[in-house]
Amino acid sequence: NIVEAAFQPLFRYVMRNPHESELVHAFLLRADGPFEYNREEISDGRFWSPGEIEPQLGKDIFTPNFEQEFALLQKMIFAPPVPSTNSHPASRNARKRRRRKK
């Protein structure tokens, strides 16, 4: 029951190592479940919280690719939002127009 429009693109990059090269596209999808996976492709699976993942990083539990993506996700999703400074060019142009009208 996943709706394509619900996916939010996050980032893409090329992951390279001595064994492979892969174009990675990451998306965000929020869903409540239930979740099922193809048991012919995956023998076992579970969800991990960021607090469960962080102490296991660098211990060969996760792939290097996952650890790289997790670092990106921490910056994008788990980090606190940055307050707006209204420095967007459209905001500056709107302020200039208001000043001219006065």
LINWO-V160705 format. One record per residue. N is the residue number from 1. PSI is psi in whole degrees, -180 to 180 (* if undefined). NEAR is the number of other ideal C-beta (glycine too) atoms within 12 Angstrom. Layout:
n: <N:N>
psi: <PSI:PSI>
near: <NEAR:NEAR>
This chain:
n: <1:2:3:4:5:6:7:8:9:10:11:12:13:14:15:16:17:18:19:20:21:22:23:24:25:26:27:28:29:30:31:32:33:34:35:36:37:38:39:40:41:42:43:44:45:46:47:48:49:50:51:52:53:54:55:56:57:58:59:60:61:62:63:64:65:66:67:68:69:70:71:72:73:74:75:76:77:78:79:80:81:82:83:84:85:86:87:88:89:90:91:92:93:94:95:96:97:98:99:100:101:102>
psi: <36:130:127:-38:-18:-16:133:119:136:-56:167:150:167:121:124:139:179:-15:-24:168:131:134:118:128:124:137:157:132:124:127:152:-8:-171:156:138:151:159:109:-12:-21:-28:122:-30:153:155:166:143:140:159:-36:-26:-33:-48:-46:-13:-6:141:9:17:25:-39:159:154:-35:-46:-44:-36:-45:-39:-40:-41:-43:-38:-42:-37:-41:-46:-17:150:148:146:129:145:142:4:36:4:139:-36:-37:-41:-41:-39:-41:-40:-42:-41:-40:-40:-33:-24:*>
near: <11:14:9:10:9:14:15:15:15:19:21:14:17:14:23:14:13:7:10:13:12:18:13:22:16:24:21:17:19:12:15:9:11:7:14:12:14:9:9:6:9:11:9:7:12:11:11:16:12:17:11:14:23:19:13:17:22:15:10:10:16:20:17:20:22:22:22:24:27:27:24:22:22:19:16:20:21:17:12:9:9:9:7:8:8:12:12:11:10:11:14:14:14:14:16:13:12:11:10:9:8:7>
